[in-house]
């Protein structure tokens, strides 16, 4: 019984925090599907990653908040609809409601057929920026979760090496904990500049952090 009571209390506290979260309120006001949009917004504004005319690939895009931000960033007027100066290709295993101007592909980009769809959507070119908010379902077991996160990060890095321009940038989400240092090392081996960022929109109690790699090293 104590466990159930504690669980109810935790859920109630989370709901209270969520309802009163300024980023949740901002997302509702600004028309974003999730508060996560402000994490990418802060990273982008800090490092000036996404520019007009860019091709941006959003891995693990559902429900679509990052794609929404990129879409507005590539709009000459910053609008959610209308003219778009650039290209956005978004992928996820989960379904996503359409976003005007965003080419969405449902599937696993490790599969050849899905990768072929992506390459076709990119028009034979390469991405200027790859963003990945992919995260596994966490079990609470540190070593297991660390391994699951590492697989997704390694996939994103491999994708960037093969599908991103040499001067491009990769943004990924990971978590402090088991395997974190090894993933930072992987980024340092792959990119000329590596920056870890904890956006203000990322909750203080969350172990999540974002790694940005800029400029592929030769031989990567």
Secondary structure, DSSP 8 states (H G I E B T S, - for coil): -HHHHHHHHHHHHHHHHHHH-HHHHHHHHHT-SSTTHHHHHHHHHHHT---TT-EEEEET-TT-HHHHHHHHHTSTT--SSS--SSEEEEEESS-----TTEEEEES-TTSHHHHHHHHHHTTT--EEEEEE-------S-HHHHHHHHHHHHHHHHHHHHHHEEEEEEEEEEEESSTTHHHHHHHHHHHEEEEEEE--TTS-TT--EEEEEEEEE-TT-
